[in-house]
Amino acid sequence: MKLTDTKITGLKLDVGKADQIFFDDEIAGFGVRIREGGSRKFVLHYRIGGNQRRHTIGAVGVLKLEEARHRARRALVDLGDGKDPAAQKAETKQQSRLSFKAAADDYIKVLQNRVAAGELKPRSLVEIERHLLKHFKPLHGLVLSSISRATVATRLRELATNNGTGAADRTRSNVSTFFGWAIGEGLCETNPVTGTNRQAEPVERERSLIQVTPGRTPNYDEIVAVWKGAPDNDYGKIVRLLILTMCRRDEIGSLQRAEIDRESRLIRLPGSRTKNGREHLVPLSGPALAILDAVEQRDGREFVFGSGKGGYSGWSKAKQQMDEAVKLKTPWTLHDLRRTGRTGVGILGVAPHVGEALLNHLPAKLVRTYDTNAYFKEKREALDLWATHLMGLVDGAASNVVPMRA
């Protein structure tokens, strides 16, 4: 039967058949495949290497009959040149799955499951999506295996120019992790981010507001100046709590009233609010409790600090004002207060593993496997000791010579 548009419209499945092909007399192997659900597609049947193959050309209605015949003839020409049209189509489809965009979409779905399981913080996922889907959008159409180190380096330089070196380096880190995942999935063989340059100069994170010189008495002048210079407002209270608890900035800035257990004298931070995704119990010393008790109660507000929709948000302006009031010779950040507290308890003789527990740092994998002790009792003793010593320094009653505990 020579197919025509009219005949194709009138084709019906034979009784009892769910799938049937009506071949065209004009081109051998070319025809229309009809399925029980109503699907109608132009197909081409051929043999290659002794095997019967079927190549789907396109949907009836989307392709006109003459265009479908033209494509069938072209496929037969390719077949004569040793090219398998079905294999070529499958390869094209596979390559589209291996594009940066397709792989990134799959990766994000994996991360969404991690967020749902409490293994990844939602805000981390937002950052990763921005870096992969927005910052690396110019690479979306490229097949992963074709992306070179030079291509990645060029894109990172463009980001550094347009978005800043910090944004470029954060993007670099997340894109590298993505390629590591893709290698594990068999989507590519190498990580083209490896060997590319960071755009920002590395910053030494060793700033402590306690100066420790071997053979000399520790100098606490800077941390005392920051404590005394903290303003009597939400920001000042946050600064002092950071000194006393060694928490991260947002852990205190977005502290919720439900996270404070006054009876047990502790803050209970859920894994969704910590960097490593694990619950962190923070013992509250007397001075820390006094600061929280002094915070004005705001009716109907779940956050302890701030006044907007979320937690405290006026960081930059408040820090600038405090820097103008407390003029330290070397710039400092709120994150330095964690290192300062860790240095302080170390000077007081607190064991290193307890000091790291105060920071909610995970121990080495081997230790983590065999030691599940949270050291809460030791953490409370350490923070009480640190608060007592610090208050003595602030009041001028503490000696700079501190005996080490056994």
Buried (B, 14 or more C-beta within 10 A) or exposed (E): EEBEEEBBEEBEEEEEEEEBBBBBEEBEBBBBBBEEEEEBBBBBBBEBEEEEBEBEBBEBEEBEBEEBBEBBBEBBEBBEEEEBBBEEBEEEEEBEEBBBBBBBEBBBEEBBEBBEEEEBBEEBBEBBBBBBBEBBEEBBEBBBBBBEBEBBBBBBBEBBEEBEBEBBBBBBBBBBBBBEBBBEBEBBEBBBBEEBEEBBEEEEEEBBBBBEEEEEEBBBEBBBBBBEBBBEEBBBBBBBBBBBBBBBBBBBBBBBBEBBEEEEBBBEBBBEBBBEBEBBBBBBBEBBBEBBEEBEEEEEEEBBBBEEEEBBBBBEEBBEBBEEEBEEEEEBEBEBBBBBBBBBBBBBEBBEBBBBBBBBEBEEEEEEEEEEEEBEEBBBBBBBBBBBBBBEBBEEEBEEEBEEEE
